[in-house]
């Protein structure tokens, strides 16, 4: 006999089976791995982009600063008697002219640009300029000069400012022999205003030391005879004398200068993460018969060291500096932060190959002294510029 109430049906158990659970775990792990990889890749791309931006900013600042000075270089010192002349220079604040090779010796030339080339490492670059607006304050030494704190000249010292209450620092003067190569040149500073010169001695320039006369040692340090003569050039107020030296120190671009307080001996930092500076002269090596700078200069050859451009048999002579038509500069900047090495601990942001500038003609080192991080962990950018020295052609005919 069948029961009057049928038994309820047995329900199946709900939930996930073991197989379904394992499949879900595998899918989740795959998704997590993909997400992690996307995050790591995004962070790597972000670091690369930021590193490139850092290098771009620092490199632009460096090359723009140097380029701006090169455009003004040589003002007031482009006369053939003065340009490239081995010069006696004194600064109570400690600035020194950059030395350069001349034949088998070494000189301190007064010129627009001096490059100390260092193979495999960064160069040191000196850029010099006067500031006298008219550049007409020029006179001749009268009767010769042996020593002392005054110079007899052939006219009234009109156009030369002294250290009075009106002028903040007297004008800087450069003295050159009128017979090329017979004596060194000298730099000094006018120490007394024209209206303060003693009566009966108005045709003099005073170069006494002390006080605000930082470029005076008490005498010129060079003797000029009546036979050789001496011509005096006005380089403008001492406070505006722009003698600058650019160099690198452990990845910092640094500047020593005569017209920035506190940076004559101790260099000031301009920007960081600059790993290399290279510079080359653009020399006009045309023969003497065809060399007419007043009609325009041209580059015949690029060189990091001074060559015998004028053909007088001496590399680095004053005539060679007169042949510098342009200067080209390369600046290599690196990213601020290094990229992480791979699983093997090897960095590959920059391959281990020679890094070159100037169209592959010059190799530069990228390692920074004192940096414990491998240089290949950084990314680098190169900035190059060619600057014509416009004051080189604007010169009087010898």
HELIX and SHEET records of a PDB file:
HELIX    1   1 UNK A   18  UNK A   72  1                                  55    
HELIX    2   2 UNK A  194  UNK A  196  5                                   3    
HELIX    3   3 UNK A  238  UNK A  240  5                                   3    
HELIX    4   4 UNK A  293  UNK A  295  5                                   3    
HELIX    5   5 UNK A  318  UNK A  321  1                                   4    
HELIX    6   6 UNK A  375  UNK A  377  5                                   3    
HELIX    7   7 UNK A  390  UNK A  393  1                                   4    
SHEET    1   A 6 UNK A 109  UNK A 110  0                                        
SHEET    2   A 6 UNK A  85  UNK A  88 -1                                        
SHEET    3   A 6 UNK A 185  UNK A 189  1                                        
SHEET    4   A 6 UNK A 171  UNK A 176 -1                                        
SHEET    5   A 6 UNK A 231  UNK A 237 -1                                        
SHEET    6   A 6 UNK A 139  UNK A 140 -1                                        
SHEET    1   B 2 UNK A 100  UNK A 102  0                                        
SHEET    2   B 2 UNK A 105  UNK A 107 -1                                        
SHEET    1   C 5 UNK A 113  UNK A 116  0                                        
SHEET    2   C 5 UNK A 124  UNK A 129 -1                                        
SHEET    3   C 5 UNK A 242  UNK A 249 -1                                        
SHEET    4   C 5 UNK A 252  UNK A 257 -1                                        
SHEET    5   C 5 UNK A 268  UNK A 272 -1                                        
SHEET    1   D 2 UNK A 150  UNK A 152  0                                        
SHEET    2   D 2 UNK A 204  UNK A 206 -1                                        
SHEET    1   E 4 UNK A 301  UNK A 303  0                                        
SHEET    2   E 4 UNK A 274  UNK A 283 -1                                        
SHEET    3   E 4 UNK A 324  UNK A 334 -1                                        
SHEET    4   E 4 UNK A 380  UNK A 388 -1                                        
SHEET    1   F 2 UNK A 355  UNK A 357  0                                        
SHEET    2   F 2 UNK A 362  UNK A 364 -1                                        
END                                                                             
